């Protein structure tokens, strides 16, 4: 789901204090290390999480609350002495399905007027707060081998819910890449069928035989928002757990 500009909306309001990024704050933990461009500092106390008032703090009609799962559906954690289902990252939050150990959703706020260029990728890591409620490398660890050979053995990619390109925004490139790197936490990951997930819709990549459907859809939406007057938006993404059985197998009818 996505919410953003509306017809005749005024110019973007002043930035709410809840998402202030004070330049005097200490280094938040992204460091260049050769080919592995970004790493993540595992100090989560400063993460602001999703801001429901981001579109316009002064207009209650534009407030977008964090989705509320049915009782018992979301995994809960004790963080800083408080019980919560919300895992807060930079400018987005995730809730996990208590049984499936995958995200119920990722809810993010993005200002496309401050979008920056990515400095690289980060390594996927577990979130120490989520403990055993997340699905991590034990499921995805053979991905590189499978991508190089036969994906029928494991057709699932490590798929971002809140995507790095959308998360890489902020008052400076350094700060934006801190935010973007946070998307490489496993709670923000869902198994995505590789032919939908891989590649970029505007260029050929070696070995890429996918449809590029998901990335193409994300880029299309982002481009539409970037052309709007108010470039702030709310993006809520999540996996489908109960889809109807497909009538196609490997591109052919069953």
C-alpha positions, 0 to 999 in steps of 0.5 A: 500500500502507498499513500502520498500526494493528493490533488491540490495539496500544499507544499511539503510542511516543515519536517516534524521533530519526530524525524529530525536528523541533527547533524551534531549526533554521533556517527550512526554506523555505516563505514566503507570497507572495500567492496562491501560498501556498507555495514550496520551499527547494531545500536538500535536505541536511536532508531526513530521507526515509522512516523504516522504523522509524516505526510502532514503533522498538522492535518489529522486526515493525513495521519497514517497509523501503523497497521494493527495485527489481530491479537496474537498474530505478531511476535512481541519483544521486550525492548528497553524494558517495554513489551512491543511488537514494533521493531524500529529502524531508520524511518521504517518499522517492521512487525513479524508473524509469530508463527511464520518468523517472517514480516507481517509488514514493513511500514516506512516514510520516505521523502523523495525530495531528499533521495540520494545515490546508494553507496553500495549494499550491506550484508544481511544480518539478524536483528538481535532484538528479534532473536528466534522470531526471524528467518535468516541465513539458515534459510537463504545461505545457499542463495549465491550457489543457487543463483549461479547454477539451478534455481529450481533447488531454491527459487527464493531470493532474499527480497527487501520489503522496504527497499534500499533505494527508497530508504536511501534519503536524508539531509546528506549522502552519508546519513541517507546511506545509513538509513538505506543500510538498515533495510538489510536486517532479516526482519525486513526480508521475505522470500521472493521468487527470483524471476520476479525479484531480480534485475532492473527493468531498464538494463540487461544484467548477466544471467538475468532471465527474470521478468523484473516485475517487482522492481519495475513496479517499485520504480514506476511508483517511485517515479510517479511520486517523484514527479508530484508536488509533495514528494513525501509518502508512506509505503507499506509492504508485506508478503502474501501468506495465503495466495490462490494456487497458480495456474502456471508452472515455469510459464506453462499451464498446469 
